């Protein structure tokens, strides 16, 4: 069973997986010459990477997310 510390990884992985599936779907539908980058999907991918990096940094470098007794 995942702990609460692993939840941020799952959230980030779900967002990135959605983006990857969307990009592959667009590639298969339009072919390699007709692929366009969608702003919404790119924004979500960048947001998930920044979210993951920020929470990981907070967990590793600060005491902010630590709970006594866990």
mmCIF file as Biopython writes it, N, C-alpha, C and O atoms, coordinates in Angstrom:
data_model
#
loop_
_atom_site.group_PDB
_atom_site.id
_atom_site.type_symbol
_atom_site.label_atom_id
_atom_site.label_alt_id
_atom_site.label_comp_id
_atom_site.label_asym_id
_atom_site.label_entity_id
_atom_site.label_seq_id
_atom_site.pdbx_PDB_ins_code
_atom_site.Cartn_x
_atom_site.Cartn_y
_atom_site.Cartn_z
_atom_site.occupancy
_atom_site.B_iso_or_equiv
_atom_site.auth_seq_id
_atom_site.auth_asym_id
_atom_site.pdbx_PDB_model_num
ATOM 1   N N  . UNK A ? 1  ? 0.841  -1.171 0.000   1.0 0.0 1  A 1 
ATOM 2   C CA . UNK A ? 1  ? 0.000  0.000  0.000   1.0 0.0 1  A 1 
ATOM 3   C C  . UNK A ? 1  ? 0.891  1.241  0.000   1.0 0.0 1  A 1 
ATOM 4   O O  . UNK A ? 1  ? 1.808  1.345  0.815   1.0 0.0 1  A 1 
ATOM 5   N N  . UNK A ? 2  ? 0.627  2.185  -0.913  1.0 0.0 2  A 1 
ATOM 6   C CA . UNK A ? 2  ? 1.465  3.379  -0.949  1.0 0.0 2  A 1 
ATOM 7   C C  . UNK A ? 2  ? 1.238  4.255  0.277   1.0 0.0 2  A 1 
ATOM 8   O O  . UNK A ? 2  ? 0.140  4.322  0.829   1.0 0.0 2  A 1 
ATOM 9   N N  . UNK A ? 3  ? 2.292  4.912  0.674   1.0 0.0 3  A 1 
ATOM 10  C CA . UNK A ? 3  ? 2.186  5.850  1.784   1.0 0.0 3  A 1 
ATOM 11  C C  . UNK A ? 3  ? 1.844  7.225  1.242   1.0 0.0 3  A 1 
ATOM 12  O O  . UNK A ? 3  ? 1.858  7.442  0.031   1.0 0.0 3  A 1 
ATOM 13  N N  . UNK A ? 4  ? 1.542  8.142  2.123   1.0 0.0 4  A 1 
ATOM 14  C CA . UNK A ? 4  ? 1.196  9.488  1.674   1.0 0.0 4  A 1 
ATOM 15  C C  . UNK A ? 4  ? 2.374  10.165 0.985   1.0 0.0 4  A 1 
ATOM 16  O O  . UNK A ? 4  ? 2.187  11.083 0.186   1.0 0.0 4  A 1 
ATOM 17  N N  . UNK A ? 5  ? 3.580  9.715  1.294   1.0 0.0 5  A 1 
ATOM 18  C CA . UNK A ? 5  ? 4.763  10.297 0.651   1.0 0.0 5  A 1 
ATOM 19  C C  . UNK A ? 5  ? 4.823  9.947  -0.830  1.0 0.0 5  A 1 
ATOM 20  O O  . UNK A ? 5  ? 5.441  10.673 -1.608  1.0 0.0 5  A 1 
ATOM 21  N N  . UNK A ? 6  ? 4.198  8.858  -1.227  1.0 0.0 6  A 1 
ATOM 22  C CA . UNK A ? 6  ? 4.243  8.427  -2.618  1.0 0.0 6  A 1 
ATOM 23  C C  . UNK A ? 6  ? 3.118  9.007  -3.460  1.0 0.0 6  A 1 
ATOM 24  O O  . UNK A ? 6  ? 3.111  8.820  -4.677  1.0 0.0 6  A 1 
ATOM 25  N N  . UNK A ? 7  ? 2.181  9.693  -2.860  1.0 0.0 7  A 1 
ATOM 26  C CA . UNK A ? 7  ? 1.029  10.190 -3.601  1.0 0.0 7  A 1 
ATOM 27  C C  . UNK A ? 7  ? 1.421  11.235 -4.642  1.0 0.0 7  A 1 
ATOM 28  O O  . UNK A ? 7  ? 0.833  11.268 -5.723  1.0 0.0 7  A 1 
ATOM 29  N N  . UNK A ? 8  ? 2.379  12.070 -4.350  1.0 0.0 8  A 1 
ATOM 30  C CA . UNK A ? 8  ? 2.766  13.095 -5.329  1.0 0.0 8  A 1 
ATOM 31  C C  . UNK A ? 8  ? 3.363  12.454 -6.575  1.0 0.0 8  A 1 
ATOM 32  O O  . UNK A ? 8  ? 3.214  12.983 -7.676  1.0 0.0 8  A 1 
ATOM 33  N N  . UNK A ? 9  ? 4.032  11.326 -6.411  1.0 0.0 9  A 1 
ATOM 34  C CA . UNK A ? 9  ? 4.590  10.622 -7.559  1.0 0.0 9  A 1 
ATOM 35  C C  . UNK A ? 9  ? 3.480  10.067 -8.443  1.0 0.0 9  A 1 
ATOM 36  O O  . UNK A ? 9  ? 3.575  10.114 -9.669  1.0 0.0 9  A 1 
ATOM 37  N N  . UNK A ? 10 ? 2.437  9.546  -7.825  1.0 0.0 10 A 1 
ATOM 38  C CA . UNK A ? 10 ? 1.307  8.992  -8.568  1.0 0.0 10 A 1 
ATOM 39  C C  . UNK A ? 10 ? 0.564  10.090 -9.317  1.0 0.0 10 A 1 
ATOM 40  O O  . UNK A ? 10 ? 0.184  9.903  -10.472 1.0 0.0 10 A 1 
ATOM 41  N N  . UNK A ? 11 ? 0.357  11.220 -8.678  1.0 0.0 11 A 1 
ATOM 42  C CA . UNK A ? 11 ? -0.334 12.340 -9.329  1.0 0.0 11 A 1 
ATOM 43  C C  . UNK A ? 11 ? 0.468  12.823 -10.536 1.0 0.0 11 A 1 
ATOM 44  O O  . UNK A ? 11 ? -0.091 13.026 -11.613 1.0 0.0 11 A 1 
ATOM 45  N N  . UNK A ? 12 ? 1.759  13.005 -10.359 1.0 0.0 12 A 1 
ATOM 46  C CA . UNK A ? 12 ? 2.609  13.469 -11.456 1.0 0.0 12 A 1 
ATOM 47  C C  . UNK A ? 12 ? 2.663  12.437 -12.588 1.0 0.0 12 A 1 
ATOM 48  O O  . UNK A ? 12 ? 2.597  12.802 -13.762 1.0 0.0 12 A 1 
ATOM 49  N N  . UNK A ? 13 ? 2.783  11.167 -12.245 1.0 0.0 13 A 1 
ATOM 50  C CA . UNK A ? 13 ? 2.851  10.118 -13.267 1.0 0.0 13 A 1 
ATOM 51  C C  . UNK A ? 13 ? 1.550  10.028 -14.058 1.0 0.0 13 A 1 
ATOM 52  O O  . UNK A ? 13 ? 1.576  9.798  -15.267 1.0 0.0 13 A 1 
ATOM 53  N N  . UNK A ? 14 ? 0.422  10.207 -13.392 1.0 0.0 14 A 1 
ATOM 54  C CA . UNK A ? 14 ? -0.863 10.171 -14.080 1.0 0.0 14 A 1 
ATOM 55  C C  . UNK A ? 14 ? -0.976 11.320 -15.082 1.0 0.0 14 A 1 
ATOM 56  O O  . UNK A ? 14 ? -1.427 11.119 -16.210 1.0 0.0 14 A 1 
ATOM 57  N N  . UNK A ? 15 ? -0.571 12.513 -14.674 1.0 0.0 15 A 1 
ATOM 58  C CA . UNK A ? 15 ? -0.614 13.664 -15.585 1.0 0.0 15 A 1 
ATOM 59  C C  . UNK A ? 15 ? 0.315  13.495 -16.773 1.0 0.0 15 A 1 
ATOM 60  O O  . UNK A ? 15 ? -0.059 13.803 -17.905 1.0 0.0 15 A 1 
ATOM 61  N N  . UNK A ? 16 ? 1.515  13.012 -16.526 1.0 0.0 16 A 1 
ATOM 62  C CA . UNK A ? 16 ? 2.482  12.796 -17.611 1.0 0.0 16 A 1 
ATOM 63  C C  . UNK A ? 16 ? 2.004  11.686 -18.549 1.0 0.0 16 A 1 
ATOM 64  O O  . UNK A ? 16 ? 2.161  11.797 -19.764 1.0 0.0 16 A 1 
ATOM 65  N N  . UNK A ? 17 ? 1.426  10.625 -18.001 1.0 0.0 17 A 1 
ATOM 66  C CA . UNK A ? 17 ? 0.913  9.534  -18.836 1.0 0.0 17 A 1 
ATOM 67  C C  . UNK A ? 17 ? -0.215 10.028 -19.733 1.0 0.0 17 A 1 
ATOM 68  O O  . UNK A ? 17 ? -0.287 9.660  -20.906 1.0 0.0 17 A 1 
ATOM 69  N N  . UNK A ? 18 ? -1.091 10.858 -19.185 1.0 0.0 18 A 1 
ATOM 70  C CA . UNK A ? 18 ? -2.158 11.435 -20.003 1.0 0.0 18 A 1 
ATOM 71  C C  . UNK A ? 18 ? -1.571 12.225 -21.174 1.0 0.0 18 A 1 
ATOM 72  O O  . UNK A ? 18 ? -2.034 12.096 -22.307 1.0 0.0 18 A 1 
ATOM 73  N N  . UNK A ? 19 ? -0.571 13.027 -20.904 1.0 0.0 19 A 1 
ATOM 74  C CA . UNK A ? 19 ? 0.063  13.832 -21.952 1.0 0.0 19 A 1 
ATOM 75  C C  . UNK A ? 19 ? 0.723  12.954 -23.006 1.0 0.0 19 A 1 
ATOM 76  O O  . UNK A ? 19 ? 0.605  13.216 -24.203 1.0 0.0 19 A 1 
ATOM 77  N N  . UNK A ? 20 ? 1.410  11.924 -22.563 1.0 0.0 20 A 1 
ATOM 78  C CA . UNK A ? 20 ? 2.071  11.015 -23.507 1.0 0.0 20 A 1 
ATOM 79  C C  . UNK A ? 20 ? 1.039  10.329 -24.401 1.0 0.0 20 A 1 
ATOM 80  O O  . UNK A ? 20 ? 1.243  10.219 -25.610 1.0 0.0 20 A 1 
ATOM 81  N N  . UNK A ? 21 ? -0.054 9.874  -23.821 1.0 0.0 21 A 1 
ATOM 82  C CA . UNK A ? 21 ? -1.104 9.222  -24.610 1.0 0.0 21 A 1 
ATOM 83  C C  . UNK A ? 21 ? -1.705 10.213 -25.604 1.0 0.0 21 A 1 
ATOM 84  O O  . UNK A ? 21 ? -1.968 9.849  -26.750 1.0 0.0 21 A 1 
ATOM 85  N N  . UNK A ? 22 ? -1.923 11.440 -25.190 1.0 0.0 22 A 1 
ATOM 86  C CA . UNK A ? 22 ? -2.483 12.452 -26.081 1.0 0.0 22 A 1 
ATOM 87  C C  . UNK A ? 22 ? -1.541 12.750 -27.239 1.0 0.0 22 A 1 
ATOM 88  O O  . UNK A ? 22 ? -1.983 12.868 -28.382 1.0 0.0 22 A 1 
ATOM 89  N N  . UNK A ? 23 ? -0.254 12.872 -26.956 1.0 0.0 23 A 1 
ATOM 90  C CA . UNK A ? 23 ? 0.716  13.128 -28.027 1.0 0.0 23 A 1 
ATOM 91  C C  . UNK A ? 23 ? 0.794  11.955 -29.000 1.0 0.0 23 A 1 
ATOM 92  O O  . UNK A ? 23 ? 0.862  12.166 -30.211 1.0 0.0 23 A 1 
ATOM 93  N N  . UNK A ? 24 ? 0.786  10.732 -28.495 1.0 0.0 24 A 1 
ATOM 94  C CA . UNK A ? 24 ? 0.833  9.552  -29.370 1.0 0.0 24 A 1 
ATOM 95  C C  . UNK A ? 24 ? -0.441 9.467  -30.201 1.0 0.0 24 A 1 
ATOM 96  O O  . UNK A ? 24 ? -0.386 9.152  -31.390 1.0 0.0 24 A 1 
ATOM 97  N N  . UNK A ? 25 ? -1.581 9.743  -29.587 1.0 0.0 25 A 1 
ATOM 98  C CA . UNK A ? 25 ? -2.847 9.735  -30.318 1.0 0.0 25 A 1 
ATOM 99  C C  . UNK A ? 25 ? -2.822 10.736 -31.470 1.0 0.0 25 A 1 
ATOM 100 O O  . UNK A ? 25 ? -3.246 10.419 -32.581 1.0 0.0 25 A 1 
ATOM 101 N N  . UNK A ? 26 ? -2.327 11.938 -31.206 1.0 0.0 26 A 1 
ATOM 102 C CA . UNK A ? 26 ? -2.219 12.953 -32.260 1.0 0.0 26 A 1 
ATOM 103 C C  . UNK A ? 26 ? -1.261 12.523 -33.359 1.0 0.0 26 A 1 
ATOM 104 O O  . UNK A ? 26 ? -1.516 12.761 -34.539 1.0 0.0 26 A 1 
ATOM 105 N N  . UNK A ? 27 ? -0.168 11.897 -32.976 1.0 0.0 27 A 1 
ATOM 106 C CA . UNK A ? 27 ? 0.815  11.422 -33.955 1.0 0.0 27 A 1 
ATOM 107 C C  . UNK A ? 27 ? 0.208  10.348 -34.853 1.0 0.0 27 A 1 
ATOM 108 O O  . UNK A ? 27 ? 0.410  10.373 -36.067 1.0 0.0 27 A 1 
ATOM 109 N N  . UNK A ? 28 ? -0.527 9.412  -34.275 1.0 0.0 28 A 1 
ATOM 110 C CA . UNK A ? 28 ? -1.139 8.342  -35.065 1.0 0.0 28 A 1 
ATOM 111 C C  . UNK A ? 28 ? -2.263 8.866  -35.960 1.0 0.0 28 A 1 
ATOM 112 O O  . UNK A ? 28 ? -2.461 8.365  -37.067 1.0 0.0 28 A 1 
ATOM 113 N N  . UNK A ? 29 ? -2.992 9.865  -35.487 1.0 0.0 29 A 1 
ATOM 114 C CA . UNK A ? 29 ? -4.112 10.394 -36.270 1.0 0.0 29 A 1 
ATOM 115 C C  . UNK A ? 29 ? -3.641 11.272 -37.429 1.0 0.0 29 A 1 
ATOM 116 O O  . UNK A ? 29 ? -4.207 11.213 -38.520 1.0 0.0 29 A 1 
ATOM 117 N N  . UNK A ? 30 ? -2.613 12.080 -37.200 1.0 0.0 30 A 1 
ATOM 118 C CA . UNK A ? 30 ? -2.207 13.055 -38.211 1.0 0.0 30 A 1 
ATOM 119 C C  . UNK A ? 30 ? -0.990 12.630 -39.017 1.0 0.0 30 A 1 
ATOM 120 O O  . UNK A ? 30 ? -0.719 13.207 -40.070 1.0 0.0 30 A 1 
ATOM 121 N N  . UNK A ? 31 ? -0.261 11.645 -38.549 1.0 0.0 31 A 1 
ATOM 122 C CA . UNK A ? 31 ? 0.975  11.284 -39.220 1.0 0.0 31 A 1 
ATOM 123 C C  . UNK A ? 31 ? 2.091  12.208 -38.772 1.0 0.0 31 A 1 
ATOM 124 O O  . UNK A ? 31 ? 1.833  13.240 -38.153 1.0 0.0 31 A 1 
ATOM 125 N N  . UNK A ? 32 ? 3.332  11.846 -39.079 1.0 0.0 32 A 1 
ATOM 126 C CA . UNK A ? 32 ? 4.463  12.619 -38.570 1.0 0.0 32 A 1 
ATOM 127 C C  . UNK A ? 32 ? 4.546  14.050 -39.099 1.0 0.0 32 A 1 
ATOM 128 O O  . UNK A ? 32 ? 5.148  14.904 -38.449 1.0 0.0 32 A 1 
ATOM 129 N N  . UNK A ? 33 ? 3.963  14.330 -40.251 1.0 0.0 33 A 1 
ATOM 130 C CA . UNK A ? 33 ? 4.071  15.686 -40.789 1.0 0.0 33 A 1 
ATOM 131 C C  . UNK A ? 33 ? 2.966  16.606 -40.293 1.0 0.0 33 A 1 
ATOM 132 O O  . UNK A ? 33 ? 3.099  17.826 -40.390 1.0 0.0 33 A 1 
ATOM 133 N N  . UNK A ? 34 ? 1.887  16.057 -39.769 1.0 0.0 34 A 1 
ATOM 134 C CA . UNK A ? 34 ? 0.758  16.884 -39.371 1.0 0.0 34 A 1 
ATOM 135 C C  . UNK A ? 34 ? 0.604  17.077 -37.877 1.0 0.0 34 A 1 
ATOM 136 O O  . UNK A ? 34 ? -0.428 17.574 -37.424 1.0 0.0 34 A 1 
ATOM 137 N N  . UNK A ? 35 ? 1.602  16.697 -37.106 1.0 0.0 35 A 1 
ATOM 138 C CA . UNK A ? 35 ? 1.494  16.804 -35.654 1.0 0.0 35 A 1 
ATOM 139 C C  . UNK A ? 35 ? 1.659  18.252 -35.221 1.0 0.0 35 A 1 
ATOM 140 O O  . UNK A ? 35 ? 2.605  18.936 -35.612 1.0 0.0 35 A 1 
ATOM 141 N N  . UNK A ? 36 ? 0.719  18.696 -34.410 1.0 0.0 36 A 1 
ATOM 142 C CA . UNK A ? 36 ? 0.830  20.041 -33.843 1.0 0.0 36 A 1 
ATOM 143 C C  . UNK A ? 36 ? 0.879  19.913 -32.326 1.0 0.0 36 A 1 
ATOM 144 O O  . UNK A ? 36 ? 0.265  19.019 -31.743 1.0 0.0 36 A 1 
ATOM 145 N N  . UNK A ? 37 ? 1.603  20.798 -31.713 1.0 0.0 37 A 1 
ATOM 146 C CA . UNK A ? 37 ? 1.725  20.784 -30.262 1.0 0.0 37 A 1 
ATOM 147 C C  . UNK A ? 37 ? 0.530  21.513 -29.682 1.0 0.0 37 A 1 
ATOM 148 O O  . UNK A ? 37 ? 0.286  22.676 -30.004 1.0 0.0 37 A 1 
ATOM 149 N N  . UNK A ? 38 ? -0.209 20.835 -28.832 1.0 0.0 38 A 1 
ATOM 150 C CA . UNK A ? 38 ? -1.382 21.450 -28.201 1.0 0.0 38 A 1 
ATOM 151 C C  . UNK A ? 38 ? -0.942 22.188 -26.942 1.0 0.0 38 A 1 
ATOM 152 O O  . UNK A ? 38 ? -0.221 21.640 -26.109 1.0 0.0 38 A 1 
ATOM 153 N N  . UNK A ? 39 ? -1.375 23.408 -26.817 1.0 0.0 39 A 1 
ATOM 154 C CA . UNK A ? 39 ? -0.978 24.232 -25.676 1.0 0.0 39 A 1 
ATOM 155 C C  . UNK A ? 39 ? -1.451 23.645 -24.349 1.0 0.0 39 A 1 
ATOM 156 O O  . UNK A ? 39 ? -0.716 23.679 -23.362 1.0 0.0 39 A 1 
ATOM 157 N N  . UNK A ? 40 ? -2.670 23.110 -24.316 1.0 0.0 40 A 1 
ATOM 158 C CA . UNK A ? 40 ? -3.218 22.577 -23.072 1.0 0.0 40 A 1 
ATOM 159 C C  . UNK A ? 40 ? -2.422 21.374 -22.580 1.0 0.0 40 A 1 
ATOM 160 O O  . UNK A ? 40 ? -2.116 21.267 -21.393 1.0 0.0 40 A 1 
ATOM 161 N N  . UNK A ? 41 ? -2.093 20.482 -23.486 1.0 0.0 41 A 1 
ATOM 162 C CA . UNK A ? 41 ? -1.351 19.281 -23.112 1.0 0.0 41 A 1 
ATOM 163 C C  . UNK A ? 41 ? 0.065  19.635 -22.682 1.0 0.0 41 A 1 
ATOM 164 O O  . UNK A ? 41 ? 0.582  19.083 -21.710 1.0 0.0 41 A 1 
ATOM 165 N N  . UNK A ? 42 ? 0.683  20.546 -23.397 1.0 0.0 42 A 1 
ATOM 166 C CA . UNK A ? 42 ? 2.034  20.975 -23.034 1.0 0.0 42 A 1 
ATOM 167 C C  . UNK A ? 42 ? 2.030  21.672 -21.680 1.0 0.0 42 A 1 
ATOM 168 O O  . UNK A ? 42 ? 2.932  21.453 -20.872 1.0 0.0 42 A 1 
ATOM 169 N N  . UNK A ? 43 ? 1.033  22.504 -21.423 1.0 0.0 43 A 1 
ATOM 170 C CA . UNK A ? 43 ? 0.915  23.171 -20.126 1.0 0.0 43 A 1 
ATOM 171 C C  . UNK A ? 43 ? 0.766  22.147 -19.004 1.0 0.0 43 A 1 
ATOM 172 O O  . UNK A ? 43 ? 1.395  22.280 -17.954 1.0 0.0 43 A 1 
ATOM 173 N N  . UNK A ? 44 ? -0.063 21.128 -19.223 1.0 0.0 44 A 1 
ATOM 174 C CA . UNK A ? 44 ? -0.242 20.085 -18.206 1.0 0.0 44 A 1 
ATOM 175 C C  . UNK A ? 44 ? 1.062  19.333 -17.969 1.0 0.0 44 A 1 
ATOM 176 O O  . UNK A ? 44 ? 1.412  19.067 -16.819 1.0 0.0 44 A 1 
ATOM 177 N N  . UNK A ? 45 ? 1.782  18.987 -19.016 1.0 0.0 45 A 1 
ATOM 178 C CA . UNK A ? 45 ? 3.041  18.259 -18.864 1.0 0.0 45 A 1 
ATOM 179 C C  . UNK A ? 45 ? 4.067  19.080 -18.090 1.0 0.0 45 A 1 
ATOM 180 O O  . UNK A ? 45 ? 4.724  18.566 -17.184 1.0 0.0 45 A 1 
ATOM 181 N N  . UNK A ? 46 ? 4.201  20.338 -18.442 1.0 0.0 46 A 1 
ATOM 182 C CA . UNK A ? 46 ? 5.155  21.206 -17.743 1.0 0.0 46 A 1 
ATOM 183 C C  . UNK A ? 46 ? 4.728  21.407 -16.291 1.0 0.0 46 A 1 
ATOM 184 O O  . UNK A ? 46 ? 5.565  21.414 -15.388 1.0 0.0 46 A 1 
ATOM 185 N N  . UNK A ? 47 ? 3.434  21.569 -16.073 1.0 0.0 47 A 1 
ATOM 186 C CA . UNK A ? 47 ? 2.929  21.730 -14.706 1.0 0.0 47 A 1 
ATOM 187 C C  . UNK A ? 47 ? 3.216  20.502 -13.847 1.0 0.0 47 A 1 
ATOM 188 O O  . UNK A ? 47 ? 3.599  20.633 -12.684 1.0 0.0 47 A 1 
ATOM 189 N N  . UNK A ? 48 ? 3.034  19.323 -14.409 1.0 0.0 48 A 1 
ATOM 190 C CA . UNK A ? 48 ? 3.284  18.096 -13.648 1.0 0.0 48 A 1 
ATOM 191 C C  . UNK A ? 48 ? 4.763  17.933 -13.318 1.0 0.0 48 A 1 
ATOM 192 O O  . UNK A ? 48 ? 5.109  17.488 -12.223 1.0 0.0 48 A 1 
ATOM 193 N N  . UNK A ? 49 ? 5.628  18.286 -14.250 1.0 0.0 49 A 1 
ATOM 194 C CA . UNK A ? 49 ? 7.067  18.201 -13.991 1.0 0.0 49 A 1 
ATOM 195 C C  . UNK A ? 49 ? 7.466  19.191 -12.901 1.0 0.0 49 A 1 
ATOM 196 O O  . UNK A ? 49 ? 8.246  18.853 -12.010 1.0 0.0 49 A 1 
ATOM 197 N N  . UNK A ? 50 ? 6.936  20.410 -12.968 1.0 0.0 50 A 1 
ATOM 198 C CA . UNK A ? 50 ? 7.237  21.401 -11.939 1.0 0.0 50 A 1 
ATOM 199 C C  . UNK A ? 50 ? 6.663  20.999 -10.585 1.0 0.0 50 A 1 
ATOM 200 O O  . UNK A ? 50 ? 7.318  21.181 -9.559  1.0 0.0 50 A 1 
ATOM 201 N N  . UNK A ? 51 ? 5.452  20.455 -10.570 1.0 0.0 51 A 1 
ATOM 202 C CA . UNK A ? 51 ? 4.832  19.969 -9.339  1.0 0.0 51 A 1 
ATOM 203 C C  . UNK A ? 51 ? 5.688  18.877 -8.708  1.0 0.0 51 A 1 
ATOM 204 O O  . UNK A ? 51 ? 5.983  18.922 -7.514  1.0 0.0 51 A 1 
ATOM 205 N N  . UNK A ? 52 ? 6.082  17.900 -9.513  1.0 0.0 52 A 1 
ATOM 206 C CA . UNK A ? 52 ? 6.902  16.804 -9.008  1.0 0.0 52 A 1 
ATOM 207 C C  . UNK A ? 52 ? 8.222  17.329 -8.448  1.0 0.0 52 A 1 
ATOM 208 O O  . UNK A ? 52 ? 8.634  16.947 -7.352  1.0 0.0 52 A 1 
ATOM 209 N N  . UNK A ? 53 ? 8.878  18.200 -9.198  1.0 0.0 53 A 1 
ATOM 210 C CA . UNK A ? 53 ? 10.155 18.739 -8.751  1.0 0.0 53 A 1 
ATOM 211 C C  . UNK A ? 53 ? 10.035 19.540 -7.465  1.0 0.0 53 A 1 
ATOM 212 O O  . UNK A ? 53 ? 10.875 19.424 -6.573  1.0 0.0 53 A 1 
ATOM 213 N N  . UNK A ? 54 ? 8.985  20.355 -7.370  1.0 0.0 54 A 1 
ATOM 214 C CA . UNK A ? 54 ? 8.800  21.184 -6.175  1.0 0.0 54 A 1 
ATOM 215 C C  . UNK A ? 54 ? 8.522  20.332 -4.938  1.0 0.0 54 A 1 
ATOM 216 O O  . UNK A ? 54 ? 9.125  20.551 -3.887  1.0 0.0 54 A 1 
ATOM 217 N N  . UNK A ? 55 ? 7.629  19.380 -5.052  1.0 0.0 55 A 1 
ATOM 218 C CA . UNK A ? 55 ? 7.303  18.547 -3.889  1.0 0.0 55 A 1 
ATOM 219 C C  . UNK A ? 55 ? 8.482  17.665 -3.511  1.0 0.0 55 A 1 
ATOM 220 O O  . UNK A ? 55 ? 8.758  17.477 -2.326  1.0 0.0 55 A 1 
ATOM 221 N N  . UNK A ? 56 ? 9.176  17.126 -4.493  1.0 0.0 56 A 1 
ATOM 222 C CA . UNK A ? 56 ? 10.355 16.308 -4.190  1.0 0.0 56 A 1 
ATOM 223 C C  . UNK A ? 56 ? 11.416 17.142 -3.478  1.0 0.0 56 A 1 
ATOM 224 O O  . UNK A ? 56 ? 12.028 16.684 -2.512  1.0 0.0 56 A 1 
ATOM 225 N N  . UNK A ? 57 ? 11.633 18.363 -3.956  1.0 0.0 57 A 1 
ATOM 226 C CA . UNK A ? 57 ? 12.609 19.239 -3.317  1.0 0.0 57 A 1 
ATOM 227 C C  . UNK A ? 57 ? 12.185 19.548 -1.882  1.0 0.0 57 A 1 
ATOM 228 O O  . UNK A ? 57 ? 13.012 19.522 -0.970  1.0 0.0 57 A 1 
ATOM 229 N N  . UNK A ? 58 ? 10.906 19.838 -1.683  1.0 0.0 58 A 1 
ATOM 230 C CA . UNK A ? 58 ? 10.413 20.118 -0.334  1.0 0.0 58 A 1 
ATOM 231 C C  . UNK A ? 58 ? 10.600 18.922 0.598   1.0 0.0 58 A 1 
ATOM 232 O O  . UNK A ? 58 ? 10.967 19.092 1.761   1.0 0.0 58 A 1 
ATOM 233 N N  . UNK A ? 59 ? 10.350 17.723 0.096   1.0 0.0 59 A 1 
ATOM 234 C CA . UNK A ? 59 ? 10.493 16.525 0.920   1.0 0.0 59 A 1 
ATOM 235 C C  . UNK A ? 59 ? 11.944 16.235 1.267   1.0 0.0 59 A 1 
ATOM 236 O O  . UNK A ? 59 ? 12.251 15.835 2.390   1.0 0.0 59 A 1 
ATOM 237 N N  . UNK A ? 60 ? 12.835 16.436 0.308   1.0 0.0 60 A 1 
ATOM 238 C CA . UNK A ? 60 ? 14.239 16.068 0.512   1.0 0.0 60 A 1 
ATOM 239 C C  . UNK A ? 60 ? 15.058 17.139 1.232   1.0 0.0 60 A 1 
ATOM 240 O O  . UNK A ? 60 ? 15.986 16.801 1.966   1.0 0.0 60 A 1 
ATOM 241 N N  . UNK A ? 61 ? 14.741 18.414 1.041   1.0 0.0 61 A 1 
ATOM 242 C CA . UNK A ? 61 ? 15.593 19.502 1.525   1.0 0.0 61 A 1 
ATOM 243 C C  . UNK A ? 61 ? 15.032 20.279 2.712   1.0 0.0 61 A 1 
ATOM 244 O O  . UNK A ? 61 ? 15.758 21.046 3.346   1.0 0.0 61 A 1 
ATOM 245 N N  . UNK A ? 62 ? 13.744 20.090 3.021   1.0 0.0 62 A 1 
ATOM 246 C CA . UNK A ? 62 ? 13.157 20.862 4.117   1.0 0.0 62 A 1 
ATOM 247 C C  . UNK A ? 62 ? 12.425 19.933 5.083   1.0 0.0 62 A 1 
ATOM 248 O O  . UNK A ? 62 ? 12.267 18.742 4.817   1.0 0.0 62 A 1 
ATOM 249 N N  . UNK A ? 63 ? 11.993 20.481 6.176   1.0 0.0 63 A 1 
ATOM 250 C CA . UNK A ? 63 ? 11.195 19.753 7.156   1.0 0.0 63 A 1 
ATOM 251 C C  . UNK A ? 63 ? 9.713  20.117 7.024   1.0 0.0 63 A 1 
ATOM 252 O O  . UNK A ? 63 ? 8.899  19.696 7.845   1.0 0.0 63 A 1 
ATOM 253 N N  . UNK A ? 64 ? 9.367  20.879 6.021   1.0 0.0 64 A 1 
ATOM 254 C CA . UNK A ? 64 ? 8.025  21.417 5.868   1.0 0.0 64 A 1 
ATOM 255 C C  . UNK A ? 64 ? 6.946  20.332 5.772   1.0 0.0 64 A 1 
ATOM 256 O O  . UNK A ? 64 ? 5.863  20.490 6.335   1.0 0.0 64 A 1 
ATOM 257 N N  . UNK A ? 65 ? 7.227  19.245 5.073   1.0 0.0 65 A 1 
ATOM 258 C CA . UNK A ? 65 ? 6.221  18.212 4.859   1.0 0.0 65 A 1 
ATOM 259 C C  . UNK A ? 65 ? 6.345  17.028 5.797   1.0 0.0 65 A 1 
ATOM 260 O O  . UNK A ? 65 ? 5.659  16.021 5.616   1.0 0.0 65 A 1 
ATOM 261 N N  . UNK A ? 66 ? 7.194  17.130 6.778   1.0 0.0 66 A 1 
ATOM 262 C CA . UNK A ? 66 ? 7.386  16.043 7.738   1.0 0.0 66 A 1 
ATOM 263 C C  . UNK A ? 66 ? 6.305  16.115 8.814   1.0 0.0 66 A 1 
ATOM 264 O O  . UNK A ? 66 ? 5.931  17.191 9.279   1.0 0.0 66 A 1 
ATOM 265 N N  . UNK A ? 67 ? 5.814  14.929 9.194   1.0 0.0 67 A 1 
ATOM 266 C CA . UNK A ? 67 ? 4.812  14.831 10.262  1.0 0.0 67 A 1 
ATOM 267 C C  . UNK A ? 67 ? 5.404  13.972 11.362  1.0 0.0 67 A 1 
ATOM 268 O O  . UNK A ? 67 ? 5.875  12.862 11.115  1.0 0.0 67 A 1 
ATOM 269 N N  . UNK A ? 68 ? 5.376  14.495 12.578  1.0 0.0 68 A 1 
ATOM 270 C CA . UNK A ? 68 ? 5.928  13.757 13.709  1.0 0.0 68 A 1 
ATOM 271 C C  . UNK A ? 68 ? 5.132  12.459 13.934  1.0 0.0 68 A 1 
ATOM 272 O O  . UNK A ? 68 ? 3.903  12.453 13.864  1.0 0.0 68 A 1 
ATOM 273 N N  . UNK A ? 69 ? 5.842  11.384 14.200  1.0 0.0 69 A 1 
ATOM 274 C CA . UNK A ? 69 ? 5.193  10.106 14.471  1.0 0.0 69 A 1 
ATOM 275 C C  . UNK A ? 69 ? 4.974  9.228  13.263  1.0 0.0 69 A 1 
ATOM 276 O O  . UNK A ? 69 ? 4.417  8.138  13.393  1.0 0.0 69 A 1 
ATOM 277 N N  . UNK A ? 70 ? 5.395  9.666  12.092  1.0 0.0 70 A 1 
ATOM 278 C CA . UNK A ? 70 ? 5.234  8.844  10.876  1.0 0.0 70 A 1 
ATOM 279 C C  . UNK A ? 70 ? 6.555  8.362  10.398  1.0 0.0 70 A 1 
ATOM 280 O O  . UNK A ? 70 ? 6.627  7.658  9.391   1.0 0.0 70 A 1 
#
